[in-house]
Amino acid sequence: MPTTLPDTFFDRDAQLLARELLGKVIRHRVDGLWLSARIIETEAYYCVDKGSHASLGYTEKRKALFLDGGHIYMYYARGGDSLNFSAHGPGNAVLIKSAYPWVDELSGPDSLARMQLNNPDTQGRPRPLNALCAGQTLLCRALGLKVREWDAKRFNPERLCVNDVGERPSRIIQTTRLGIPHGRDEHLMYRFVDADYTAYCTRNPLRRGQVEGRDYVSLETASL
């Protein structure tokens, strides 16, 4: 049976948390349905990292980043909502970059249909499963997650939680983050992708032209 991650799970180094979240399932209860997606891509951010929101300093809007591990930080980007979890240490967090729809005894076909209704393609048609949560804003749209409802909140096991369903990547691809402006620590390899789902993340780190050891490294989870 799935187990809900306690807040203490998130109180760890941001890179470690980013790796450990791969394979976990985000669940959001909407109108009696658990909308669910398996995390396949994450990005770690630190307060001292120029690419992070926290590096710009504390504000009321960014307060969740400076709270204990396990707080929800949401913001608007690329015309949609984005989901982050605070990690150990003020200003450190993990961005949930993309996921893959998850179906089990708690989240059945009706839940999946609701996610597709939430996030149709540009023609208004049901979006294919491999593209339904393939990006930070697509994920939030499919799960019905909104900044105004969840920013700076704690998890609520009756409405929003992260489950351990016994899934663990056999291999993790570590590479540079996406969308970081030049001069803002864009070289840091703080993006982590489940190797079995590279084709379904925001940008495939194993696409043609990418070279292991230069553009990415491969991590065997058994040694982590």
Protein Blocks (a to p, Z undefined) as FASTA:
>chain_A
ZZdddfklmmccfklmmmmmgopacdddeehiacddddfbdcdddfklmkbmklnopafk
lmmmmmcehiacdddeehiacdddddehehiacddfbdcddddfklcfklmmmmmmmmcc
fkopacdfklmmgcjklmmmmnopafklmgopacdfkloccddehiacfbdcddddehia
ehiaplpccbccdfklmmmmmbdckbghiaghjlpccddfklZZ
